[in-house]
Amino acid sequence: MSKRIVIDPITRIEGHLRIEVDIKNGKIKDAFSSGTMVRLIEEILKGRDPRDAWAFVGRVCGVCTSTHSLTSVRAVEDALDIVIPPNAELVRNIMHCSLYMHDHVVHFYHLHAMDWVDVVNALKADPKKTSELAQSISNWPKSSPGYFSDIQKRISKFVASGQLGIFANGYWGHPAYKLPAEVNLIGLAHYLEALEWQKEIVKVHAIFGGKNPHPNYLVGGMACAIGIDDVSGINAERLAMVARLLVEGKNFIEQVYIPDLMTIASYYKDWGAIGGGIGNYMAYGDLPTNGIRDINSMKFPSGAILNKDISKVYDVDLRHDEEVQEFITHSWYDYAGGDDIGLHPWKGETKMNYTGPKPPFEHLDMDNKYSYLKTPRWKGNAMEVGPLARVLVGYARGREEYKAVVDKALKDLNVPVTALFSTLGRTAARGLESVLASQWAQEFYDQLITNIRNGDTRMADITKFERETWPKQAVGVGFSEAPRGALAHWINIEDHKIANYQLVVPTTWNASPRDSKGQLSAYESSLIDTPVANETQPLEILRTIHSFDPCMACAVHLYDEKGDAIGRVSVLGD
């Protein structure tokens, strides 16, 4: 006899996600992922000026802010054959790296750490022993016994009042928590520190892009002027501030995030064999150093890995109509040619047709359509995208920067490379690439300063900005590596206006429903065989799903007409 667990909505993510699983003998035997909001940004864009698309798609989500705008301008530039100046590319890369630093730290501490850290248990810690442990793993200055004692007292007041505030509704005391009280206290203290730090690094976006979230972009470059002595431009003072923020971010990652990550991982090494999922990984590549068209110049390399075989990396072609396709067999959409065909995004359709049960309902009809997410496939294969995919592709490509951080982490944890194919590996990969992003951000900054000192202050090329210079018809694809994974926008331009626009986002790859062949996507596959100790407190499910850092707002993007949402955790007998 199996039991059906429904978690709706999954919390500590962006947007609405419903997970249903069947549990038998303490393990998950089947799993279903459903996006329960609708995204129709594609329809909103039709008929608009392509140069304005970045401003609309940027509002898809404010968590990985700037990523959709960056991808959009790249799509238009690709369609119109626009090459941006080196400084614009460097500034885009700096902004992208600072986004990684911010997004990964926030994810680890504020969205995922509480799956591993027991907040209430931290009250049992000895502040002196906590201080000694903290100083043994890092030289971060905030590590005195008094500091940890003060943190403990603050949380004690919450617990005594019965109101845990931001830590309410956790599964504290769950048997799956394994950390000593002192490690829990360190994690709790750094959770609070990360709240303060994260508001600083976003100033990099404000300096170059005018604001955060949703900084400004420009087809042809960046909409900011470099003027060392200009009070209204990117002057020496603002550049110096960027340098300081990048150094502070690098220090926080290396002295707080990584020591915490490795310490926590050392107590959960069994999770190096849980949550591996489909074993197929894909990255589009990003952070160009010689123009976006030179795929080999990317700091994040492009490629695909199948069946966990890192001895072979396949090339990815986003233009080929048989490589990337979206299916709707189990999605609440219609295709003119039938529901079992796959469409390349340049031929993509977005016609919504909800056929599911009327809310509230016990569970979805998994034999038919059960999600607002389409189902993308690469050459017919379900693929996982995200930090783990990027790290594996970089490692398999033999990139020395990747090999250095990965091999050190494996050695420090005393685990084999196969441990990467897991929930733990997914969580660790996010930290490892944060280290790389913080290093690369400084490289890009130094190159920008060198260019400026050599007299090159160009930030945009608008020679093709006027519509009269455009062809009557054009298609383009813009791609990037969002913090959550491979992101691409495909645009069709006709008579100077957007005729079709399709976004295939990371969470669509990972969280989509089954395809016509019955293949599970990454979320569903990763939950199979996961042990669940307490069916009314499914902490283990949250660990694996949170390791992907879901962003349903990117995948789906409208509420119902009343703005209502249904949230519950229930256990149903079959």
N, C-alpha and C positions, 0 to 999 in steps of 0.2 A: 504494500500500500504506500503510495507516494503522496506527498502533501504539496500544495501549491502555495508559495509565498508571493505576495504582491507588495512591492515597494513603490509608492506613487505619492508624491514625487521623491526622487533621489535628491537629498539635500547636499549642501556645500558644493554645488556646481552652478553653472550659468544656464538658466532655462529650465524646462520641464522634461524630465526623463522618467519613464515607467519601466521597471524591471519585473518580470514574472519568472519564477523558477520552480521547477519540480524537484523536490528533495526526497531521497529514499536512502534509508540506513545512514543518515547523517551526512550525505554528500549530494551535490547538485547533479541531477541526471539530464536535465534539459533547461534551457534558458531562452528568454525572449526579451528583446530590447525594443521599446516603442517611444518614438518622439511624439509628444502629444500637443505640439503647437504647430502652426502653419507659417511657412516663410514664402512670401510672394514678392520679394524685392525684385526678382527678375521681371515681373509684370509691370512694376512701378517704373522701371527704367526704359521700357519700350517707348520710342519716339522722342527721347531726350537727346541732348547734345552729349556726345561721348566724353567731352572734356569735363563734364559735370558729374560723371558716374562715380568718381572716387568719393565725392561728398555724400552721396546716397548710400553706397555700400559700406562706407565707414561706420554708418549707424546700425549696421547689422548687429554689432556687439561692441561694448566698451571695455571688455576684459582684456583681450589681446588687441587693444586699441592701436590703430594705424595699419594693421596688417592688411585688411581688406582694401583700404585706400591705396596702399603701396602696390598691391596686386592689380588693382584696377588701372592705375596709371601705366603700369607695365603692359597690360593688355592693349590699351589704346596706342601706346608707343610702338608695340609690336605690329599692330595693324597698319599704322601710318609710317612705319620705318623711321622712327625718331631715335636718335642716339643722344643720350644725355651727357653733359660734361662730367669729367672725373670727380670734381668736387661734389656734385649732386649725388653721384653714386656713393661717395664716401660718407656724406651726411646721412643718406638713407641707411647705409650700413650701421653707422653709429647709433641712429635711432632704433634700428631693429635689434641691435645687440643690447641696448639699454632696456628694450621691451623684454627680451629674454631674461635679463637679470631680474627685473621686477616681477615678471609673470611666474617664473619658476620658484622664486623665494616665497611669493605670496601663496602659490599652490602648495608648496611643501608645508609651510607653517599653518596657514589659515584654512586650507581645504582638505589636506591629507594627513597632517601630523597627528590629529586627534584619533585617527584610525589605529595608531600605534602607541600613542602617549595617553596614559590614564591620568587625567587632571586631578581627580580627587585623591588618588594614591600619592600624588606629589606632596600632599600635606604630611605624609609620614616620613618624609626625607629628613636627614640630618644636614642642616645647612653647611656645617664644617666639612663633612664628607663630600657633599655636593661641590663645594668650592675646590677641594683637592682633586676631584675627578675632572672638573671643568678645566682646571689649570694643567692637568696632565694631557689633555687632548687638544688644547689650543692656547694661544697667548692672547686671546681676547681680553681686554682690560676689565670688563665687567664680570668679575668672577669671585668676589670676596664673600666670606660667610655672611656678612651683614647684608649684602645685596640679595642673596638668595633667601635670607630670613625675611627681608621686607616683602619679597614676592609672595612668600608663603602666607604672611599675615594678610596681604591683600585678598588672596583667594580664600583664606579661612573665613573672612567676613562674609563673602558670597555664600559659602557652604552653610555657615551658621544661620544665615537668614533664610535658607531654603531657596534662594534665587541665584542661580549660577550665571545669570546674564548671558554673555557670549558663549559660555560653556554649557548652557542648558541643553537638555535632551540628549546628552551623550550616553553611551552604554558603559558608564564607569563601573568598574568591578567585574567586567566581562572576563570569562576564563581565557579568552584569546589574548589578553594583554599580558606581556611578559617582562616589561622593563622594570628594573629596580626603581625604588622610589626616587633615588637621587637623579637618575637619568630622566625620569618623568619631570622632575623639578627643573632641570636644565632645559628640557624641551618647552615647558610652560613659560619660563623666563624669556626664552628667545622668541617664542610666539609673540609676546608683548613687545619685545624690541623690534621685531620685524614690522609690526604695525607702524612704528615710528619711522623706521628706515625707508619703507616703501614710498612714503610721500616725498622723499627727497630725490630719488633716482628719476622720477617722472618729470622732473624739471628739465631734463635733457630734451624731452619732446617739446616742452613749452618754449625753450630757447630757439630751437631750430624750426618748430612747427607752429609756434604761436600759442599753443594751448595743449592741455591734456585733460580728459581724453579727446580723441578725434583731432589730432594735429593736422595742419594744412599740408597738402601735397599739390603738385602741379605737373600736368602732362608736359614733358620736356625738361624736367629737372626738379628744383625745389623753389618754393616761393619765399625765399629769404635771401637778403643781400649781404655779402661780406664787405664790411668797411671797418678796418681796424680802429679808426678814430671817429667813427660815426656813432653818435649816441642812439640813433634809431635802428641801426643794423646789427649784424653779428660782429661785434667789436671785440677788442682784446679782453675786456673785462668778462664778457659773456663766454668767450672761448676758454678763459681761465676757469670759469665756474664749471663748464662742461668737464674739463680735465679733473677738477677736484671731485666732482660727482662720480666720475668713472672710477677713480682710485678708491673712493669710499665704498662704492659698490663691489669692486674686486675684493677689497679687504673683508667686507661682510660675508661674501660668498666663501672665501678661503678660510676665514677664521671662525665663522659661526655655522653657516649652512653645511659645508662639507664635513666638519667634525661631528656635527649632530647627526647628519645622514649616515655616516659610517658607524658611529656608535650605536645608533638605533638598529641599523641593518645587522650588526653583529649578534643581536639577540633574536633576530627573526630569519635566520638563514634557511629555515625550513620553507620559507616563502620563496626561495629560489627554485622550488619545484612545483609551485602552484601558480595558476593564472597565465600559463604560457600562450594559450589560444591557438590560432590558426598556423602560426609559424611562417607566415609570409609577410615581408616587410618592404616598404617602399618610401623613397624620398625623392622629391623633385630637384632639390638643390637650391642653394641661396647664398647670399653674401658674395656677390660677384667682385672680382678684383681686376677684371679686364673687359667689362661690359657684360650685360645679361645674356648676350648671344653666345658667349664663350663658356659653355657648360663646364669645361675642365678647369676654369678659373675660380670656381665656387669654393668657398671655405666649407660650406655644407655640400658634400658631393651628391650627385644624383645616382639613383640605381634602385634595383629591386632584388630581393632575396626570396627564394622559394624553399619551403620545407626545411627551414633552419639551416640550410647549407650555405655557410659563409665562405666556402671555397669558390663560389660562383656568384657574380653580380651581373644582372642583366641591365641593359640600357633601357631608358624610359623615353618614349616619344609622345608628347601630349597632343601632337597634331594628327597622328595616325588614327583613322576612324575605327580601327579594330583593337586599339590598345585600351583607351579609357572609354567605357560606356556606362550608362545608367539604366537600371532596370526598375520596374514598378510592380512586379508580380505580387508583392505583399505590401505595397504602398498605396496610400489613398490618393492616387492620381490616375488619369487616363492618358493613353497614347493613341493617336489616330490610327496607327498601324497595328494596334493590339497590345495587350499587357505583357506579353512574354518576349517582346523584342527589346534589344538594347540600343540606345541612341548615344552617339558621340555628342558632347555638349554643343558643338557648332550646329547640330540639328536638334538640340534639346527642346522639349516641350514642358510646360508647367501648367497643366490643367487639373485643378484639384477636384476630387470626387470622394467625399467621406462616406464610407459604407459600413462603418463600425457601429457598435451598440451606442444607444443614447445614454449619456452620463446621468446619474451614477450607475456603474456596473461592477460586477464582481471581477470579471476578467475578460480579456479580449479574445476574439476568434482567431486563434493562431493558424488555423488551416487556410484562412483567407487573408485579406489585407488587415494590417494591424499597426501601421506606423505612418507618420507624415514624412519620414525620411525616405528618399529614394535609395536604391542599392547600387552603388558604383562598383565596377569590377575592372581589373587590369588584365587584359588578355584572358578574360573569363575567370580570373582568380580573385578571391576575397583577399584583401591586403590590410595589414595594420600600418598606420602611419603615426608619426609622433617622435618624441625624443629617442625611444628605443630603436625605432627604425633608422633614424639618422645616425645614431651611434654605431649600430651594426653595419650600416652601409659604409660609413667612414672607416670603421675598423677593417671590414672585409676588403675595401679598396686599398688598404695598406697605408693610409694616411698616418704619418708619424705622430701628429698631434693627438689623434684618437687613440693610437696604440699606447701612447704614454699614459694617458689618464685611465684607460680601461685596464691595462695590465697592472697598474699600481693598485687600483681598486680591487681587482680579483686577488692579488697577492695579499693585500691588507686583510681581506675578509677570508682568505684561504678557501676560495670556492672556484670551481672550474668555469670555463667560459660559457658552458651550457646553462649556468645559473642566470645568465642574462635573459634567457627566454622565460620570463616569469613576471609576476607582479612585483617582486623585489627588484628585478632587473630593470623594469620599466621605471620604477621610482628612482633607482640609482642613476639611470641614464640621464634623467632630467637634471640631476645635480652635476654630473660630469660635464654635460655640455654647457652648463652655466659657467663652469670654470673656463672653458674654451671661449665662450662668448665674451666674458669679461676681459680676457687676454686680447681677443681680436678687436674689441672696441678701442683699446689703447693703440693698437697698430693702426687702425683706420684714422684715429685722431691725429697721431703723429704724421701720417701721410698728408692729411688735410693741412696741418700747420706748415709742413714743408712746401706744399703747393702754394699756399698763401705767401710765404716768405719769398718764393721764387716769382711772385708777381701774378700768379693765376688765381683770380677771384671769381671766375665764371661759375654760375650756379644754375643756369637754364639755357636751353636752346629752343627758341620759339619760332624758328624760321618756317616750321611746318604747322604752326599753331592755328593759322587762319584756314577756314574750311575750304576756301577757293583752291588751296593747294592739294586737297585730298582727292583720291580716286573716287569714282562713283560708288564702287563697292569695295569693301575690305573686310578681312577677318583677322583676328589676333587672339593670342593667348598670353595671359600674364600669370606667372606662377611665383610662389614664395614658399618658404618654410615657416608657417605660423608656429608659435610655441607648441600648439597641440598637433602639428603635423602638416603634411603636404596640402597646400591650398592652390587652387587655380581658378581663374576667371576666363571664360571664353566669350568674345564679343563679335557680333556681326554688324557691320555698319553699311547702311544703304542710304544714298542721297543725304549724306552728312549727319544722319541720325541713327540711333541704336535700333536695329531691327530685331535683334535677339541677344540675350545676355544670360549666361548660365554660370552659377557658382557651384563648384564641387568642393566641399569644405572638409577639414579633417574629421570632424565628428560624423559626417555623413559616411565616410569610409569606415569608421570604427563602430558606429552605433546602428548601422542600417539593419533592416530585417533580412531574412533569408532571400536568396534569389530563386529563380525558376528551377534550378537544379537541387535546391535544398541546402546549398552551402551556407553555413553560418558565418556571420561577420565577426569582427574582433571581440566586441563586448560579449556576445552570446557564447562564442567559442571559449573565451577565457574563463568563463564561470563553470564550465563542465568539470566535474570531479572535485570542485572546491568543497572542503569540509565546512559544515555549519554546526557549531556547538549548541546554539540556542536559536530555535526557529523564530522566536518572538523578538530577538535582538540580532538581526543578521549582519553583524559587524564584518564578517569575512567577505560578504558580497560588496559592502561599501569599500573595503580595502582595494579590491581588484578594479571595480568601476572607477573609483577616485584616482587610481594609478594612471588612468588615461586622461584625467583632467577634462571631463566632458564640458562641451560648450554647445548646448542645444540651441542657444539663440542664434548661432551661426547656421545651424542645420535647419531650424524652423523658427518663424519669427512673427507670429500674431496670436493673441489670445482670442477666446470667444467674445461674442458681442457684449457680454456683461463683465468681462474681465475675471470670470470665476475660475478657480482651480480646485481640483480635488486632491486631497493628500491623506494617505493612510498607510499603515502597515498591517497586513492581515495574514492569517494562516488559514488556508482552505483545504479541506479534505477532498480528495478526488472521489 
